[in-house]
Amino acid sequence: MKTRRIASTEAQNNFGKMLDDAVQNGTRYVIQRRNASQAILLSLADFESLLAGDGPERKQLERVIRELSPNYSVGESIEE
């Protein structure tokens, strides 16, 4: 399974091609805005298979999501 990162504007301009690629080739797209991952595009069949099992593929996707998830922090920590 191939995973690609793509900017949101590029995804918007190429949505049909991305959709065909996801459905026909199983490619997953991580859509980014301002270099922060915001969403994932994957085929319905791929999504259903991920929900159905607890195998290595699901664990790999969970790892990818954790790695790509933006970490938001507001303010500064104060040590007591």
mmCIF file of the N, C-alpha and C atoms, coordinates in Angstrom:
data_MODEL
# 
_entry.id   MODEL 
# 
loop_
_atom_site.group_PDB 
_atom_site.id 
_atom_site.type_symbol 
_atom_site.label_atom_id 
_atom_site.label_alt_id 
_atom_site.label_comp_id 
_atom_site.label_asym_id 
_atom_site.label_entity_id 
_atom_site.label_seq_id 
_atom_site.pdbx_PDB_ins_code 
_atom_site.Cartn_x 
_atom_site.Cartn_y 
_atom_site.Cartn_z 
_atom_site.occupancy 
_atom_site.B_iso_or_equiv 
_atom_site.pdbx_formal_charge 
_atom_site.auth_seq_id 
_atom_site.auth_comp_id 
_atom_site.auth_asym_id 
_atom_site.auth_atom_id 
_atom_site.pdbx_PDB_model_num 
ATOM 1   N N  . MET A 1 1  ? 0.848   -1.178 0.000   1.00 0.00 ? 1  MET A N  1 
ATOM 2   C CA . MET A 1 1  ? 0.000   0.000  0.000   1.00 0.00 ? 1  MET A CA 1 
ATOM 3   C C  . MET A 1 1  ? 0.891   1.238  0.000   1.00 0.00 ? 1  MET A C  1 
ATOM 4   N N  . LYS A 1 2  ? 0.669   2.116  -0.938  1.00 0.00 ? 2  LYS A N  1 
ATOM 5   C CA . LYS A 1 2  ? 1.476   3.319  -1.080  1.00 0.00 ? 2  LYS A CA 1 
ATOM 6   C C  . LYS A 1 2  ? 0.746   4.481  -0.400  1.00 0.00 ? 2  LYS A C  1 
ATOM 7   N N  . THR A 1 3  ? 1.494   5.295  0.356   1.00 0.00 ? 3  THR A N  1 
ATOM 8   C CA . THR A 1 3  ? 0.941   6.489  0.991   1.00 0.00 ? 3  THR A CA 1 
ATOM 9   C C  . THR A 1 3  ? 1.699   7.699  0.483   1.00 0.00 ? 3  THR A C  1 
ATOM 10  N N  . ARG A 1 4  ? 0.968   8.733  0.072   1.00 0.00 ? 4  ARG A N  1 
ATOM 11  C CA . ARG A 1 4  ? 1.578   9.952  -0.442  1.00 0.00 ? 4  ARG A CA 1 
ATOM 12  C C  . ARG A 1 4  ? 1.096   11.154 0.342   1.00 0.00 ? 4  ARG A C  1 
ATOM 13  N N  . ARG A 1 5  ? 1.969   12.124 0.508   1.00 0.00 ? 5  ARG A N  1 
ATOM 14  C CA . ARG A 1 5  ? 1.589   13.405 1.112   1.00 0.00 ? 5  ARG A CA 1 
ATOM 15  C C  . ARG A 1 5  ? 1.309   14.384 -0.010  1.00 0.00 ? 5  ARG A C  1 
ATOM 16  N N  . ILE A 1 6  ? 0.289   15.215 0.184   1.00 0.00 ? 6  ILE A N  1 
ATOM 17  C CA . ILE A 1 6  ? -0.070  16.173 -0.853  1.00 0.00 ? 6  ILE A CA 1 
ATOM 18  C C  . ILE A 1 6  ? -0.622  17.442 -0.206  1.00 0.00 ? 6  ILE A C  1 
ATOM 19  N N  . ALA A 1 7  ? -0.265  18.581 -0.756  1.00 0.00 ? 7  ALA A N  1 
ATOM 20  C CA . ALA A 1 7  ? -0.775  19.863 -0.254  1.00 0.00 ? 7  ALA A CA 1 
ATOM 21  C C  . ALA A 1 7  ? -2.261  19.979 -0.574  1.00 0.00 ? 7  ALA A C  1 
ATOM 22  N N  . SER A 1 8  ? -3.003  20.665 0.283   1.00 0.00 ? 8  SER A N  1 
ATOM 23  C CA . SER A 1 8  ? -4.455  20.769 0.107   1.00 0.00 ? 8  SER A CA 1 
ATOM 24  C C  . SER A 1 8  ? -4.830  21.422 -1.218  1.00 0.00 ? 8  SER A C  1 
ATOM 25  N N  . THR A 1 9  ? -4.078  22.417 -1.662  1.00 0.00 ? 9  THR A N  1 
ATOM 26  C CA . THR A 1 9  ? -4.409  23.050 -2.946  1.00 0.00 ? 9  THR A CA 1 
ATOM 27  C C  . THR A 1 9  ? -4.171  22.092 -4.110  1.00 0.00 ? 9  THR A C  1 
ATOM 28  N N  . GLU A 1 10 ? -3.108  21.303 -4.031  1.00 0.00 ? 10 GLU A N  1 
ATOM 29  C CA . GLU A 1 10 ? -2.840  20.321 -5.074  1.00 0.00 ? 10 GLU A CA 1 
ATOM 30  C C  . GLU A 1 10 ? -3.910  19.227 -5.049  1.00 0.00 ? 10 GLU A C  1 
ATOM 31  N N  . ALA A 1 11 ? -4.336  18.830 -3.850  1.00 0.00 ? 11 ALA A N  1 
ATOM 32  C CA . ALA A 1 11 ? -5.401  17.836 -3.728  1.00 0.00 ? 11 ALA A CA 1 
ATOM 33  C C  . ALA A 1 11 ? -6.698  18.365 -4.322  1.00 0.00 ? 11 ALA A C  1 
ATOM 34  N N  . GLN A 1 12 ? -6.987  19.613 -4.065  1.00 0.00 ? 12 GLN A N  1 
ATOM 35  C CA . GLN A 1 12 ? -8.203  20.230 -4.604  1.00 0.00 ? 12 GLN A CA 1 
ATOM 36  C C  . GLN A 1 12 ? -8.171  20.236 -6.130  1.00 0.00 ? 12 GLN A C  1 
ATOM 37  N N  . ASN A 1 13 ? -7.024  20.556 -6.694  1.00 0.00 ? 13 ASN A N  1 
ATOM 38  C CA . ASN A 1 13 ? -6.898  20.639 -8.146  1.00 0.00 ? 13 ASN A CA 1 
ATOM 39  C C  . ASN A 1 13 ? -6.850  19.272 -8.828  1.00 0.00 ? 13 ASN A C  1 
ATOM 40  N N  . ASN A 1 14 ? -6.533  18.216 -8.071  1.00 0.00 ? 14 ASN A N  1 
ATOM 41  C CA . ASN A 1 14 ? -6.357  16.882 -8.661  1.00 0.00 ? 14 ASN A CA 1 
ATOM 42  C C  . ASN A 1 14 ? -7.231  15.831 -7.996  1.00 0.00 ? 14 ASN A C  1 
ATOM 43  N N  . PHE A 1 15 ? -8.355  16.247 -7.432  1.00 0.00 ? 15 PHE A N  1 
ATOM 44  C CA . PHE A 1 15 ? -9.177  15.332 -6.650  1.00 0.00 ? 15 PHE A CA 1 
ATOM 45  C C  . PHE A 1 15 ? -9.629  14.114 -7.459  1.00 0.00 ? 15 PHE A C  1 
ATOM 46  N N  . GLY A 1 16 ? -10.058 14.303 -8.673  1.00 0.00 ? 16 GLY A N  1 
ATOM 47  C CA . GLY A 1 16 ? -10.514 13.177 -9.499  1.00 0.00 ? 16 GLY A CA 1 
ATOM 48  C C  . GLY A 1 16 ? -9.419  12.155 -9.718  1.00 0.00 ? 16 GLY A C  1 
ATOM 49  N N  . LYS A 1 17 ? -8.211  12.618 -10.006 1.00 0.00 ? 17 LYS A N  1 
ATOM 50  C CA . LYS A 1 17 ? -7.080  11.710 -10.211 1.00 0.00 ? 17 LYS A CA 1 
ATOM 51  C C  . LYS A 1 17 ? -6.741  10.971 -8.922  1.00 0.00 ? 17 LYS A C  1 
ATOM 52  N N  . MET A 1 18 ? -6.777  11.698 -7.801  1.00 0.00 ? 18 MET A N  1 
ATOM 53  C CA . MET A 1 18 ? -6.488  11.074 -6.509  1.00 0.00 ? 18 MET A CA 1 
ATOM 54  C C  . MET A 1 18 ? -7.533  10.006 -6.186  1.00 0.00 ? 18 MET A C  1 
ATOM 55  N N  . LEU A 1 19 ? -8.791  10.318 -6.440  1.00 0.00 ? 19 LEU A N  1 
ATOM 56  C CA . LEU A 1 19 ? -9.873  9.374  -6.164  1.00 0.00 ? 19 LEU A CA 1 
ATOM 57  C C  . LEU A 1 19 ? -9.703  8.107  -7.000  1.00 0.00 ? 19 LEU A C  1 
ATOM 58  N N  . ASP A 1 20 ? -9.415  8.273  -8.279  1.00 0.00 ? 20 ASP A N  1 
ATOM 59  C CA . ASP A 1 20 ? -9.172  7.114  -9.149  1.00 0.00 ? 20 ASP A CA 1 
ATOM 60  C C  . ASP A 1 20 ? -7.980  6.298  -8.649  1.00 0.00 ? 20 ASP A C  1 
ATOM 61  N N  . ASP A 1 21 ? -6.902  6.969  -8.262  1.00 0.00 ? 21 ASP A N  1 
ATOM 62  C CA . ASP A 1 21 ? -5.698  6.298  -7.775  1.00 0.00 ? 21 ASP A CA 1 
ATOM 63  C C  . ASP A 1 21 ? -5.993  5.532  -6.486  1.00 0.00 ? 21 ASP A C  1 
ATOM 64  N N  . ALA A 1 22 ? -6.768  6.128  -5.600  1.00 0.00 ? 22 ALA A N  1 
ATOM 65  C CA . ALA A 1 22 ? -7.114  5.465  -4.340  1.00 0.00 ? 22 ALA A CA 1 
ATOM 66  C C  . ALA A 1 22 ? -7.959  4.225  -4.600  1.00 0.00 ? 22 ALA A C  1 
ATOM 67  N N  . VAL A 1 23 ? -8.953  4.337  -5.466  1.00 0.00 ? 23 VAL A N  1 
ATOM 68  C CA . VAL A 1 23 ? -9.863  3.225  -5.734  1.00 0.00 ? 23 VAL A CA 1 
ATOM 69  C C  . VAL A 1 23 ? -9.176  2.127  -6.554  1.00 0.00 ? 23 VAL A C  1 
ATOM 70  N N  . GLN A 1 24 ? -8.462  2.508  -7.598  1.00 0.00 ? 24 GLN A N  1 
ATOM 71  C CA . GLN A 1 24 ? -7.890  1.520  -8.508  1.00 0.00 ? 24 GLN A CA 1 
ATOM 72  C C  . GLN A 1 24 ? -6.571  0.930  -8.022  1.00 0.00 ? 24 GLN A C  1 
ATOM 73  N N  . ASN A 1 25 ? -5.764  1.737  -7.341  1.00 0.00 ? 25 ASN A N  1 
ATOM 74  C CA . ASN A 1 25 ? -4.421  1.287  -6.952  1.00 0.00 ? 25 ASN A CA 1 
ATOM 75  C C  . ASN A 1 25 ? -4.212  1.166  -5.452  1.00 0.00 ? 25 ASN A C  1 
ATOM 76  N N  . GLY A 1 26 ? -5.193  1.564  -4.661  1.00 0.00 ? 26 GLY A N  1 
ATOM 77  C CA . GLY A 1 26 ? -5.064  1.466  -3.209  1.00 0.00 ? 26 GLY A CA 1 
ATOM 78  C C  . GLY A 1 26 ? -4.161  2.513  -2.586  1.00 0.00 ? 26 GLY A C  1 
ATOM 79  N N  . THR A 1 27 ? -3.855  3.575  -3.325  1.00 0.00 ? 27 THR A N  1 
ATOM 80  C CA . THR A 1 27 ? -2.995  4.637  -2.793  1.00 0.00 ? 27 THR A CA 1 
ATOM 81  C C  . THR A 1 27 ? -3.747  5.430  -1.734  1.00 0.00 ? 27 THR A C  1 
ATOM 82  N N  . ARG A 1 28 ? -3.055  5.741  -0.646  1.00 0.00 ? 28 ARG A N  1 
ATOM 83  C CA . ARG A 1 28 ? -3.611  6.587  0.408   1.00 0.00 ? 28 ARG A CA 1 
ATOM 84  C C  . ARG A 1 28 ? -2.949  7.953  0.305   1.00 0.00 ? 28 ARG A C  1 
ATOM 85  N N  . TYR A 1 29 ? -3.727  8.993  0.525   1.00 0.00 ? 29 TYR A N  1 
ATOM 86  C CA . TYR A 1 29 ? -3.206  10.355 0.466   1.00 0.00 ? 29 TYR A CA 1 
ATOM 87  C C  . TYR A 1 29 ? -3.369  11.033 1.810   1.00 0.00 ? 29 TYR A C  1 
ATOM 88  N N  . VAL A 1 30 ? -2.273  11.601 2.316   1.00 0.00 ? 30 VAL A N  1 
ATOM 89  C CA . VAL A 1 30 ? -2.307  12.438 3.513   1.00 0.00 ? 30 VAL A CA 1 
ATOM 90  C C  . VAL A 1 30 ? -2.336  13.867 3.010   1.00 0.00 ? 30 VAL A C  1 
ATOM 91  N N  . ILE A 1 31 ? -3.419  14.566 3.296   1.00 0.00 ? 31 ILE A N  1 
ATOM 92  C CA . ILE A 1 31 ? -3.606  15.934 2.799   1.00 0.00 ? 31 ILE A CA 1 
ATOM 93  C C  . ILE A 1 31 ? -3.128  16.906 3.859   1.00 0.00 ? 31 ILE A C  1 
ATOM 94  N N  . GLN A 1 32 ? -2.224  17.805 3.429   1.00 0.00 ? 32 GLN A N  1 
ATOM 95  C CA . GLN A 1 32 ? -1.612  18.751 4.347   1.00 0.00 ? 32 GLN A CA 1 
ATOM 96  C C  . GLN A 1 32 ? -2.000  20.180 4.027   1.00 0.00 ? 32 GLN A C  1 
ATOM 97  N N  . ARG A 1 33 ? -2.122  20.966 5.060   1.00 0.00 ? 33 ARG A N  1 
ATOM 98  C CA . ARG A 1 33 ? -2.337  22.409 4.925   1.00 0.00 ? 33 ARG A CA 1 
ATOM 99  C C  . ARG A 1 33 ? -1.301  23.081 5.807   1.00 0.00 ? 33 ARG A C  1 
ATOM 100 N N  . ARG A 1 34 ? -0.543  23.980 5.204   1.00 0.00 ? 34 ARG A N  1 
ATOM 101 C CA . ARG A 1 34 ? 0.539   24.674 5.908   1.00 0.00 ? 34 ARG A CA 1 
ATOM 102 C C  . ARG A 1 34 ? 1.496   23.679 6.582   1.00 0.00 ? 34 ARG A C  1 
ATOM 103 N N  . ASN A 1 35 ? 1.845   22.637 5.835   1.00 0.00 ? 35 ASN A N  1 
ATOM 104 C CA . ASN A 1 35 ? 2.779   21.593 6.269   1.00 0.00 ? 35 ASN A CA 1 
ATOM 105 C C  . ASN A 1 35 ? 2.301   20.790 7.469   1.00 0.00 ? 35 ASN A C  1 
ATOM 106 N N  . ALA A 1 36 ? 1.026   20.864 7.805   1.00 0.00 ? 36 ALA A N  1 
ATOM 107 C CA . ALA A 1 36 ? 0.463   20.063 8.887   1.00 0.00 ? 36 ALA A CA 1 
ATOM 108 C C  . ALA A 1 36 ? -0.566  19.102 8.290   1.00 0.00 ? 36 ALA A C  1 
ATOM 109 N N  . SER A 1 37 ? -0.481  17.849 8.645   1.00 0.00 ? 37 SER A N  1 
ATOM 110 C CA . SER A 1 37 ? -1.413  16.846 8.141   1.00 0.00 ? 37 SER A CA 1 
ATOM 111 C C  . SER A 1 37 ? -2.802  17.124 8.683   1.00 0.00 ? 37 SER A C  1 
ATOM 112 N N  . GLN A 1 38 ? -3.794  17.109 7.767   1.00 0.00 ? 38 GLN A N  1 
ATOM 113 C CA . GLN A 1 38 ? -5.156  17.458 8.141   1.00 0.00 ? 38 GLN A CA 1 
ATOM 114 C C  . GLN A 1 38 ? -6.160  16.332 7.906   1.00 0.00 ? 38 GLN A C  1 
ATOM 115 N N  . ALA A 1 39 ? -5.956  15.518 6.860   1.00 0.00 ? 39 ALA A N  1 
ATOM 116 C CA . ALA A 1 39 ? -6.936  14.492 6.499   1.00 0.00 ? 39 ALA A CA 1 
ATOM 117 C C  . ALA A 1 39 ? -6.256  13.385 5.707   1.00 0.00 ? 39 ALA A C  1 
ATOM 118 N N  . ILE A 1 40 ? -6.977  12.261 5.590   1.00 0.00 ? 40 ILE A N  1 
ATOM 119 C CA . ILE A 1 40 ? -6.493  11.136 4.802   1.00 0.00 ? 40 ILE A CA 1 
ATOM 120 C C  . ILE A 1 40 ? -7.577  10.757 3.798   1.00 0.00 ? 40 ILE A C  1 
ATOM 121 N N  . LEU A 1 41 ? -7.169  10.540 2.550   1.00 0.00 ? 41 LEU A N  1 
ATOM 122 C CA . LEU A 1 41 ? -8.068  10.036 1.523   1.00 0.00 ? 41 LEU A CA 1 
ATOM 123 C C  . LEU A 1 41 ? -7.660  8.591  1.248   1.00 0.00 ? 41 LEU A C  1 
ATOM 124 N N  . LEU A 1 42 ? -8.618  7.674  1.389   1.00 0.00 ? 42 LEU A N  1 
ATOM 125 C CA . LEU A 1 42 ? -8.378  6.282  1.043   1.00 0.00 ? 42 LEU A CA 1 
ATOM 126 C C  . LEU A 1 42 ? -9.670  5.694  0.514   1.00 0.00 ? 42 LEU A C  1 
ATOM 127 N N  . SER A 1 43 ? -9.563  4.584  -0.199  1.00 0.00 ? 43 SER A N  1 
ATOM 128 C CA . SER A 1 43 ? -10.749 3.990  -0.802  1.00 0.00 ? 43 SER A CA 1 
ATOM 129 C C  . SER A 1 43 ? -11.662 3.418  0.279   1.00 0.00 ? 43 SER A C  1 
ATOM 130 N N  . LEU A 1 44 ? -12.922 3.267  -0.061  1.00 0.00 ? 44 LEU A N  1 
ATOM 131 C CA . LEU A 1 44 ? -13.887 2.682  0.865   1.00 0.00 ? 44 LEU A CA 1 
ATOM 132 C C  . LEU A 1 44 ? -13.509 1.236  1.191   1.00 0.00 ? 44 LEU A C  1 
ATOM 133 N N  . ALA A 1 45 ? -13.063 0.486  0.197   1.00 0.00 ? 45 ALA A N  1 
ATOM 134 C CA . ALA A 1 45 ? -12.642 -0.900 0.432   1.00 0.00 ? 45 ALA A CA 1 
ATOM 135 C C  . ALA A 1 45 ? -11.467 -0.951 1.403   1.00 0.00 ? 45 ALA A C  1 
ATOM 136 N N  . ASP A 1 46 ? -10.520 -0.042 1.239   1.00 0.00 ? 46 ASP A N  1 
ATOM 137 C CA . ASP A 1 46 ? -9.365  0.039  2.136   1.00 0.00 ? 46 ASP A CA 1 
ATOM 138 C C  . ASP A 1 46 ? -9.822  0.373  3.555   1.00 0.00 ? 46 ASP A C  1 
ATOM 139 N N  . PHE A 1 47 ? -10.711 1.330  3.683   1.00 0.00 ? 47 PHE A N  1 
ATOM 140 C CA . PHE A 1 47 ? -11.233 1.739  4.985   1.00 0.00 ? 47 PHE A CA 1 
ATOM 141 C C  . PHE A 1 47 ? -11.973 0.582  5.659   1.00 0.00 ? 47 PHE A C  1 
ATOM 142 N N  . GLU A 1 48 ? -12.815 -0.116 4.908   1.00 0.00 ? 48 GLU A N  1 
ATOM 143 C CA . GLU A 1 48 ? -13.557 -1.250 5.458   1.00 0.00 ? 48 GLU A CA 1 
ATOM 144 C C  . GLU A 1 48 ? -12.619 -2.356 5.941   1.00 0.00 ? 48 GLU A C  1 
ATOM 145 N N  . SER A 1 49 ? -11.571 -2.620 5.182   1.00 0.00 ? 49 SER A N  1 
ATOM 146 C CA . SER A 1 49 ? -10.626 -3.662 5.598   1.00 0.00 ? 49 SER A CA 1 
ATOM 147 C C  . SER A 1 49 ? -9.865  -3.248 6.853   1.00 0.00 ? 49 SER A C  1 
ATOM 148 N N  . LEU A 1 50 ? -9.578  -1.971 6.981   1.00 0.00 ? 50 LEU A N  1 
ATOM 149 C CA . LEU A 1 50 ? -8.902  -1.489 8.193   1.00 0.00 ? 50 LEU A CA 1 
ATOM 150 C C  . LEU A 1 50 ? -9.804  -1.626 9.416   1.00 0.00 ? 50 LEU A C  1 
ATOM 151 N N  . LEU A 1 51 ? -11.088 -1.341 9.253   1.00 0.00 ? 51 LEU A N  1 
ATOM 152 C CA . LEU A 1 51 ? -12.023 -1.449 10.369  1.00 0.00 ? 51 LEU A CA 1 
ATOM 153 C C  . LEU A 1 51 ? -12.294 -2.901 10.747  1.00 0.00 ? 51 LEU A C  1 
ATOM 154 N N  . ALA A 1 52 ? -12.209 -3.799 9.777   1.00 0.00 ? 52 ALA A N  1 
ATOM 155 C CA . ALA A 1 52 ? -12.563 -5.199 10.005  1.00 0.00 ? 52 ALA A CA 1 
ATOM 156 C C  . ALA A 1 52 ? -11.511 -5.956 10.808  1.00 0.00 ? 52 ALA A C  1 
ATOM 157 N N  . GLY A 1 53 ? -10.274 -5.578 10.677  1.00 0.00 ? 53 GLY A N  1 
ATOM 158 C CA . GLY A 1 53 ? -9.227  -6.383 11.294  1.00 0.00 ? 53 GLY A CA 1 
ATOM 159 C C  . GLY A 1 53 ? -8.405  -5.635 12.325  1.00 0.00 ? 53 GLY A C  1 
ATOM 160 N N  . ASP A 1 54 ? -7.543  -6.405 12.948  1.00 0.00 ? 54 ASP A N  1 
ATOM 161 C CA . ASP A 1 54 ? -6.610  -5.826 13.913  1.00 0.00 ? 54 ASP A CA 1 
ATOM 162 C C  . ASP A 1 54 ? -5.194  -6.289 13.561  1.00 0.00 ? 54 ASP A C  1 
ATOM 163 N N  . GLY A 1 55 ? -4.969  -6.458 12.263  1.00 0.00 ? 55 GLY A N  1 
ATOM 164 C CA . GLY A 1 55 ? -3.703  -6.994 11.787  1.00 0.00 ? 55 GLY A CA 1 
ATOM 165 C C  . GLY A 1 55 ? -2.622  -5.931 11.652  1.00 0.00 ? 55 GLY A C  1 
ATOM 166 N N  . PRO A 1 56 ? -1.531  -6.312 11.032  1.00 0.00 ? 56 PRO A N  1 
ATOM 167 C CA . PRO A 1 56 ? -0.383  -5.411 10.895  1.00 0.00 ? 56 PRO A CA 1 
ATOM 168 C C  . PRO A 1 56 ? -0.686  -4.166 10.061  1.00 0.00 ? 56 PRO A C  1 
ATOM 169 N N  . GLU A 1 57 ? -1.588  -4.308 9.093   1.00 0.00 ? 57 GLU A N  1 
ATOM 170 C CA . GLU A 1 57 ? -1.933  -3.153 8.251   1.00 0.00 ? 57 GLU A CA 1 
ATOM 171 C C  . GLU A 1 57 ? -2.579  -2.046 9.085   1.00 0.00 ? 57 GLU A C  1 
ATOM 172 N N  . ARG A 1 58 ? -3.463  -2.424 9.975   1.00 0.00 ? 58 ARG A N  1 
ATOM 173 C CA . ARG A 1 58 ? -4.124  -1.437 10.844  1.00 0.00 ? 58 ARG A CA 1 
ATOM 174 C C  . ARG A 1 58 ? -3.109  -0.793 11.787  1.00 0.00 ? 58 ARG A C  1 
ATOM 175 N N  . LYS A 1 59 ? -2.224  -1.585 12.347  1.00 0.00 ? 59 LYS A N  1 
ATOM 176 C CA . LYS A 1 59 ? -1.199  -1.041 13.242  1.00 0.00 ? 59 LYS A CA 1 
ATOM 177 C C  . LYS A 1 59 ? -0.270  -0.085 12.494  1.00 0.00 ? 59 LYS A C  1 
ATOM 178 N N  . GLN A 1 60 ? 0.051   -0.421 11.241  1.00 0.00 ? 60 GLN A N  1 
ATOM 179 C CA . GLN A 1 60 ? 0.908   0.450  10.439  1.00 0.00 ? 60 GLN A CA 1 
ATOM 180 C C  . GLN A 1 60 ? 0.214   1.782  10.175  1.00 0.00 ? 60 GLN A C  1 
ATOM 181 N N  . LEU A 1 61 ? -1.077  1.746  9.849   1.00 0.00 ? 61 LEU A N  1 
ATOM 182 C CA . LEU A 1 61 ? -1.805  2.986  9.604   1.00 0.00 ? 61 LEU A CA 1 
ATOM 183 C C  . LEU A 1 61 ? -1.901  3.822  10.879  1.00 0.00 ? 61 LEU A C  1 
ATOM 184 N N  . GLU A 1 62 ? -2.125  3.187  12.010  1.00 0.00 ? 62 GLU A N  1 
ATOM 185 C CA . GLU A 1 62 ? -2.156  3.914  13.286  1.00 0.00 ? 62 GLU A CA 1 
ATOM 186 C C  . GLU A 1 62 ? -0.824  4.609  13.540  1.00 0.00 ? 62 GLU A C  1 
ATOM 187 N N  . ARG A 1 63 ? 0.290   3.924  13.222  1.00 0.00 ? 63 ARG A N  1 
ATOM 188 C CA . ARG A 1 63 ? 1.614   4.517  13.387  1.00 0.00 ? 63 ARG A CA 1 
ATOM 189 C C  . ARG A 1 63 ? 1.789   5.722  12.468  1.00 0.00 ? 63 ARG A C  1 
ATOM 190 N N  . VAL A 1 64 ? 1.364   5.591  11.209  1.00 0.00 ? 64 VAL A N  1 
ATOM 191 C CA . VAL A 1 64 ? 1.465   6.697  10.249  1.00 0.00 ? 64 VAL A CA 1 
ATOM 192 C C  . VAL A 1 64 ? 0.649   7.888  10.738  1.00 0.00 ? 64 VAL A C  1 
ATOM 193 N N  . ILE A 1 65 ? -0.549  7.629  11.237  1.00 0.00 ? 65 ILE A N  1 
ATOM 194 C CA . ILE A 1 65 ? -1.406  8.717  11.731  1.00 0.00 ? 65 ILE A CA 1 
ATOM 195 C C  . ILE A 1 65 ? -0.744  9.418  12.908  1.00 0.00 ? 65 ILE A C  1 
ATOM 196 N N  . ARG A 1 66 ? -0.202  8.649  13.841  1.00 0.00 ? 66 ARG A N  1 
ATOM 197 C CA . ARG A 1 66 ? 0.485   9.260  14.995  1.00 0.00 ? 66 ARG A CA 1 
ATOM 198 C C  . ARG A 1 66 ? 1.664   10.116 14.547  1.00 0.00 ? 66 ARG A C  1 
ATOM 199 N N  . GLU A 1 67 ? 2.450   9.614  13.595  1.00 0.00 ? 67 GLU A N  1 
ATOM 200 C CA . GLU A 1 67 ? 3.631   10.344 13.131  1.00 0.00 ? 67 GLU A CA 1 
ATOM 201 C C  . GLU A 1 67 ? 3.254   11.627 12.397  1.00 0.00 ? 67 GLU A C  1 
ATOM 202 N N  . LEU A 1 68 ? 2.139   11.607 11.671  1.00 0.00 ? 68 LEU A N  1 
ATOM 203 C CA . LEU A 1 68 ? 1.762   12.754 10.858  1.00 0.00 ? 68 LEU A CA 1 
ATOM 204 C C  . LEU A 1 68 ? 0.851   13.734 11.584  1.00 0.00 ? 68 LEU A C  1 
ATOM 205 N N  . SER A 1 69 ? 0.313   13.336 12.724  1.00 0.00 ? 69 SER A N  1 
ATOM 206 C CA . SER A 1 69 ? -0.609  14.213 13.443  1.00 0.00 ? 69 SER A CA 1 
ATOM 207 C C  . SER A 1 69 ? 0.122   15.434 13.972  1.00 0.00 ? 69 SER A C  1 
ATOM 208 N N  . PRO A 1 70 ? -0.462  16.609 13.732  1.00 0.00 ? 70 PRO A N  1 
ATOM 209 C CA . PRO A 1 70 ? 0.169   17.815 14.255  1.00 0.00 ? 70 PRO A CA 1 
ATOM 210 C C  . PRO A 1 70 ? 0.038   17.859 15.777  1.00 0.00 ? 70 PRO A C  1 
ATOM 211 N N  . ASN A 1 71 ? 1.056   18.369 16.417  1.00 0.00 ? 71 ASN A N  1 
ATOM 212 C CA . ASN A 1 71 ? 1.026   18.554 17.862  1.00 0.00 ? 71 ASN A CA 1 
ATOM 213 C C  . ASN A 1 71 ? 0.767   20.020 18.138  1.00 0.00 ? 71 ASN A C  1 
ATOM 214 N N  . TYR A 1 72 ? -0.382  20.292 18.729  1.00 0.00 ? 72 TYR A N  1 
ATOM 215 C CA . TYR A 1 72 ? -0.739  21.663 19.039  1.00 0.00 ? 72 TYR A CA 1 
ATOM 216 C C  . TYR A 1 72 ? -0.422  21.940 20.495  1.00 0.00 ? 72 TYR A C  1 
ATOM 217 N N  . SER A 1 73 ? 0.219   23.043 20.732  1.00 0.00 ? 73 SER A N  1 
ATOM 218 C CA . SER A 1 73 ? 0.444   23.458 22.108  1.00 0.00 ? 73 SER A CA 1 
ATOM 219 C C  . SER A 1 73 ? 0.253   24.960 22.173  1.00 0.00 ? 73 SER A C  1 
ATOM 220 N N  . VAL A 1 74 ? -0.491  25.367 23.155  1.00 0.00 ? 74 VAL A N  1 
ATOM 221 C CA . VAL A 1 74 ? -0.775  26.774 23.352  1.00 0.00 ? 74 VAL A CA 1 
ATOM 222 C C  . VAL A 1 74 ? -0.188  27.194 24.673  1.00 0.00 ? 74 VAL A C  1 
ATOM 223 N N  . GLY A 1 75 ? 0.491   28.286 24.674  1.00 0.00 ? 75 GLY A N  1 
ATOM 224 C CA . GLY A 1 75 ? 1.066   28.782 25.926  1.00 0.00 ? 75 GLY A CA 1 
ATOM 225 C C  . GLY A 1 75 ? 2.356   28.107 26.255  1.00 0.00 ? 75 GLY A C  1 
ATOM 226 N N  . GLU A 1 76 ? 2.871   28.450 27.395  1.00 0.00 ? 76 GLU A N  1 
ATOM 227 C CA . GLU A 1 76 ? 4.160   27.956 27.846  1.00 0.00 ? 76 GLU A CA 1 
ATOM 228 C C  . GLU A 1 76 ? 3.963   27.189 29.134  1.00 0.00 ? 76 GLU A C  1 
ATOM 229 N N  . SER A 1 77 ? 4.621   26.049 29.262  1.00 0.00 ? 77 SER A N  1 
ATOM 230 C CA . SER A 1 77 ? 4.521   25.273 30.497  1.00 0.00 ? 77 SER A CA 1 
ATOM 231 C C  . SER A 1 77 ? 5.195   26.012 31.635  1.00 0.00 ? 77 SER A C  1 
ATOM 232 N N  . ILE A 1 78 ? 4.581   25.929 32.798  1.00 0.00 ? 78 ILE A N  1 
ATOM 233 C CA . ILE A 1 78 ? 5.152   26.561 33.992  1.00 0.00 ? 78 ILE A CA 1 
ATOM 234 C C  . ILE A 1 78 ? 5.459   25.457 34.984  1.00 0.00 ? 78 ILE A C  1 
ATOM 235 N N  . GLU A 1 79 ? 6.699   25.365 35.331  1.00 0.00 ? 79 GLU A N  1 
ATOM 236 C CA . GLU A 1 79 ? 7.131   24.366 36.310  1.00 0.00 ? 79 GLU A CA 1 
ATOM 237 C C  . GLU A 1 79 ? 6.877   24.910 37.703  1.00 0.00 ? 79 GLU A C  1 
ATOM 238 N N  . GLU A 1 80 ? 6.312   24.074 38.568  1.00 0.00 ? 80 GLU A N  1 
ATOM 239 C CA . GLU A 1 80 ? 6.035   24.526 39.950  1.00 0.00 ? 80 GLU A CA 1 
ATOM 240 C C  . GLU A 1 80 ? 7.112   24.063 40.872  1.00 0.00 ? 80 GLU A C  1 
# 
